[in-house]
């Protein structure tokens, strides 16, 4: 058998300006999922999203939100990308959009938003998370039967001094703060502004969504930015079943308390071929805390060390939890942080599109919707072997598929080219969730319906 190597292709290459094909055929899945949730109707029924004085002219909020959502879920990241997507006439027809707005029109619409309309977008996003979590198989998003909640902050760096509310952060960079609350794999809520404290909005987010985990087994994670006493008080009042927060800022008192513990309160040293760590409970009441807190402590020595090194997690535990189990569970926070990183990199949200804070808040609210739509599609409908897919993988292999349109005597047909192995899944999804064309002349609906 001859060796396999690289050869020049034998095919003749021709370039054509086709108005009957697009590379984004997978967007019919996103469109169908939006109708399945009732997203278009929810947006249409929210008057605060429409800043137009004459609602009979221009682009409706449904059209603008749809164009931005389809841009983000197809790999685009900017208003310029949205304008380029609008020039794909086949895709626009496939998605039921007569035409798309240019970036100036989209920017004007974003700048026309208000606090009320941004709150409305956040409410619709939370409703999507509620709906998807109720539809999903519990094993795909619960951990040991518990709802996992996670709070974190990221800094969205900006160039120039004209971005409203941007400030110099702890790294000396001009940035906006995006503080988010997660429920399972979904981005439940987020506040974008110039917050000076990395956990400033934690109390407000917990207050807003506390009813969502009441009467359910839940576990909350946060990093050391949320370990100040005022935040611990609020986390404790949120009625999580269990929680753990990294604690590495004010450890002098804890180090003294841990050093005073008798040897009997530390766990036994493991076998010599394992990491030489010992665990114990430590009680301490940090400043501003309403009551003493339980800390899981670990100590270890490196080669040549004379003194013990310590690390801590402040926590609320179950009856059978051990200090070591708290550390092991808290390590799962790393997967949550990777999910946050996936939002930023998968949807390329490192660059706010506008100088207006409200406009950027509206854009990031729509980005949350885009991320949760992709996540919900994966969790609810994709097979088990695709549950590990990242957002970029989903866009590349499921949504970026070619489709061609052919015209018949009385109707047009869109033919989607499906990768090998996915044809059956696509047929089942289309049969179940994509509405069929009825006999007779097609009826044009102003707002899409399921």
N, C-alpha and C positions, 0 to 999 in steps of 0.2 A: 504494500500500500504506500503510495507516495506521501511525502511529508506535506502537512498543511501549512501554507504560507499565504502571504498577501499578494494579490494580483490586481491589476487594473480591471475595472468593470468592463463587461462586454456590452452593456446596455448603452443605447444612444440617449443622451440627456437633452430634453427639451424643456423650456420654460414657457409657461402660458399664464395669462391673466384670467383665471377662472372665476366666474361669478356663480358657480353652481356647486362649490365645495368649501368646507371649512375644516380646520384641524381641531376644533373644540366641540365635537359632537357629544362628548360626555356631559356637557352642561344640561342636557335634557334630564339627567338624573337629579341635578340640583333644582331645576325648575319643578320637576315632579315632586321632589321632597318638600319644597316650599309650599306647593299647593296642598300637599298632604297635611302639613301643619296648619295651613290657612294663613300663611305669612302675608301674602299679597292683600287679602281682605283686611287683616289686622292693620296694616300700614294705611290702606285706603280709608279706614274708619277712624284714623287719628288726625283730627283737623290741625293740630299744632304743628304737624310736619309740613304743612303747605303754606309758604310765605307769599304766594302769589295773590295779587289784588284781583286779577281776572283769571279765574280757574278754568275758563274755557280755552285758554291759549297757553302755549309753552308745554313744559314737561311736568307731569304729575309727580308727587313724591314716590309713588309706586315705581314709575319708570326710572327715576334717579337712583333709588335704593337698589332696584334690580340690576341696573347697569354697574353700579359699584360692587354689588355682591358677585355678579358673574365675572367681573374683572379680578377680584381678589381670589375667587375659587378657581381661576384659570391660570394663576401664576403672575398676574399683574399686581402692581404695588402703588401706582400713582394715578393722578387724574389724567396725565398724558397717556398712560396705558389704557385707561377707560375710553378715551377718545379714539385711540387706535382700534380698540375692540369694536367700537360703534361703526367703524368702516367695514367690518366683516358682515356684509349684507345677508349672507346665508345664515350665519349665526343669529343675527337679529330676527330673521324670519322664523328660524327654528324655535326661538324663545318667545315669540309673540310680541316683539318690540318693533313697531313700524320704523323707528330710527333711534339713534342714540345721541345723547348730548355731547357737545365738545367740552374740553376741560374748563373753559371760562364759565360756561353755564353751570357745570357741576360745582365749581368753586363758589359761584354766586348763591346756589342753593344751600351749600354747606354754611356759608356765612350768614344766610338768612335764618338759621335755626336759633332757637331760644332754649333757656333752661328747661322749659316745659317739654319741648320736643325731644331734647336729649334724654330727659327722664322717661319719656314715652318709649324711646328706642331701648333703653335699659330694661324697662318693664316687659317689652315684647321679647327681649333676649332671655329674661328670667322665665317667662312663660314657655319659651322653646325648651329650656333646660328641664322644667317641670314635666312637660309633655314627653320629651325624649326619655327621661329617666323612668317614667311610668310605663313606657312602651318597651324598654330594653329588658333583656334577660338579666336578672339580678347578678348572675355570675360574671357578667361582662363589665360591671362597673362598681359593684360593692366589694369590699375587702373583708372577708370573714363575716359577712352579713352586716357590716358597718358602713354607713355613709362617711366617706372621707372628705374633710374640708381642709383647705390650705390657703393661707394668706401670704402674699409676697409683694414686694415693690421692685420695680425696675426703673432705671433712668433712661429716658429717651433723649439722647443728646441732639442738640440743634446748633446750627451755624448762624451766627449773626445775633444782633441785639433786638430784632423786631418781632420775635416770637413772644406773644402775650403770655405772661405768667412764668416764663422761663427764668430760672435762677441758677446761681453757681452751686453745684452739689458738693458732696464730700470728697469727690475726686478732683475738684477744681475745674469742672467742665460746666458749661451752660447747658441746662437740661430741664425737661419736664418730668414730673414724677407720675408713674402709672401704677397705682396700688390696686391689686386684684384679689378677689375671693373666688376660689374654685370649689366645685362640688363634683367629686369623682373626676372624670376626664373632661368635664365641661367648665368653661369660663363663665361663672355665674354672674359676676359683676366686676366693674372696674371704674376707678375715678382717676381721670387725667387732669392734672393741674400743677401748680408750683409748690406743692407741699414741702415744708422744710424738714419734717420728721418722717422717716421711712415707714412709720406705722400710724401716721396721723389719722387716716381714714378707717382704721380697723374698727373702732367703736361704732361708727356710722354704718359700716357694712354688716357687722354682726346684728345691729339693731334692725336693719332693713330686712334681713333674711332669716332671722332666728326661727321663725315659724316653720321653716322648711326642714329642720332636723328635730323639731320637738317630737317627743314620743317615738323616736327612732334611735337605734343604736348608732352612735356617731363617734368619730375620732377627728381631732383637729391638730394640724401641724402649723408651726411658724418658726422663723429663725430668730436669732438673738435681737433683732431690731424690735421685736414685740415683747421683750422680757422686762421692760420697766414696770414698776409696781402698778401704775395706773392702767396699763394694758392687761396685766395679769388679773386685776380685779374685773375688768370687762369680760375677759375670756371665761373666768370662773362663773360669771353671771349668765353666760350664754347657754348654759345647760347642755354642754356637750357631755356625752357619756364618759369619754376619756379624752385627754389631750396631752401634748408634750411640746415644749418650746426650748430651743437651744438657749443656754445661759452661759455666756463667757465674758460679760462686761464688768461685773462687780463680784469677783470671786474671792477676794481676800478673806472675808469673814467665813465663807464656806470652806476655804482651804484650812482655816484654823479649826473649824468644827469637825471636818473630816479627819484631820490629824489627831484629834482627841478621841475619836471612836476607838473602842477596844477591838482587838484583833478578832474577837468572836463575832462581831457584827459585819465583818467583811466576808464575802464568799471565799471558798477555798480556791487556792491556786489551781489552774487546770494542768493537764499533763504537759510535760516539758516540750512536746512537739506542737503545742498550741500557743496562741498569743497569751503572754503572761499578764493577765488583767484580773483585778478583783473589784467587786461591786458591793455597794451598800446604800442604804437610805440615809439621807441627811435632812433634818428639819431646820428651817430658817425663815424668818419673816423680813423680807427686803423692805426698804423704805417705801412708803405709800401703799403697801399691801394691807388689805383689811384684816388679814389673818396669816398665820404661819403657813408656809408652803412646803410641799414635799418635793425633795430633789433626789433624782437618781444620780449617784456618783460612781465614778470609775477611777481607779488609780493604777499606775504602772511605772516601771523604771526602765530606762534605756541602758545599754551597756555603758558602764562607767558612772552612772548616776548614784549619788548618795541619798538624795531626797526623792520622795514620791512626786509624780506628776498627777494632776487631777483634771477631770472634765465633768460637766454637770448638765442635766436636763431637768427643768422644772416641769412638773406633771400632775395630772390627776389620773389615778389608776383604778383598775378593777381589783377585786379582792385577791385574785390569784396572780396578779402581776408581780414580777420581780424587777429589781433595778436593771439587771442585764436585759430582760425582755423589753423594758422601756427604751434602752439604747438601740436594740435590734429593730424595734418598730419605728423608731424615729429616723433610722437610716432610710426608710422608704420616702422620706421627704425629698431625697435627692431625685427620685423619679418625678415628683411633682415639679421640682425646679427645672428639670429637663423638658417637661411639658410646657412650661412658661417660655423657655428658650425656643421651643418649636413654634409657638405662636409668633414670636418676633422674627425668626428666621424663615419659617414656612410661608408666612404671608408678607414678609419683608416690611415690618412695621417700624423700622428704625428711623424713619424720616417722616415727620408730620407734614401733611400736604399744604397747610395754610398757616398764616401768621396769627389768625384769630383763634383764641382759645376755644370758644364755643364751636367753631367750625371743626377744629381738631377733635374735640370731644364727640361731635356727631360722627366723624369719620371713624374714630376708634370704636364707637358703639356699633357701627355697621361691620367693622372688622371682627368684633366679638361674635356677631351674628354669623358671619362667614365661617369663622373657625368652628362654631358650634354646629352649623349645618354639616360641615365636612365630618366632624367627629360623630354626630348623630347618624349620618349615613353609614359610617363605618360600624358603629356599635349596634345599630338596629338591623342592618341588612347584609353586610359583608360576611363571608364565611369565616370560620374560626381561624384558618391559616392566614387571613388578612388582618387580624386584629392588632398585629404588631406594626402595621404600616404607619409610617409617619405621613404628615400632611403632604409633603412634597412628593412622596411615593404615590399617594392616592391621586394627586393631580396629574402626575406624569403617566401613570399606567391605567387609570380608570377614566379620567375626564378628558385627557388629550387623545382623542381617537378621531379619525377622519370620518366625515359624513358628506355624501353627495346628494344633490336634489335633482330629480328628473320630473319633467312635466308630462302629464297624460292628458287625455281629452278633457276631463272636467276636474282634475285634481292634481296635486303635486305629491310626490313621495320622497321622503328623506331616508336614504339608506346609510346606516351606520356600520362601519367596518370594525368588527370586534376581534380582539386578540384571541388566539387559540386558547381554549380552555375556559373562556368566560362567556361563550355564546349562550349556554343554558341559563346562567345567572341573569344575563341581560334580558333574555326572552321572558323569564319569570317576573322580573322587575317591571318591564314594559307592560306585560299583560295585566299586572296587578295595580300599577300606580299611574300609568300614563293614559289619559282619557282617549277613547277611540273616536275617530271621525264618524259622525252620524250620516245617514243617507241624505241627499239633498244639498242645497246651497249652504256652505258653512256660515254659522252665526258668529259675528264679531262681538265679543264681550269686552266692556271697558275695563273690568277688573277680572282677572283670571279666577276661575272656580275649580274645585276639585272634580 
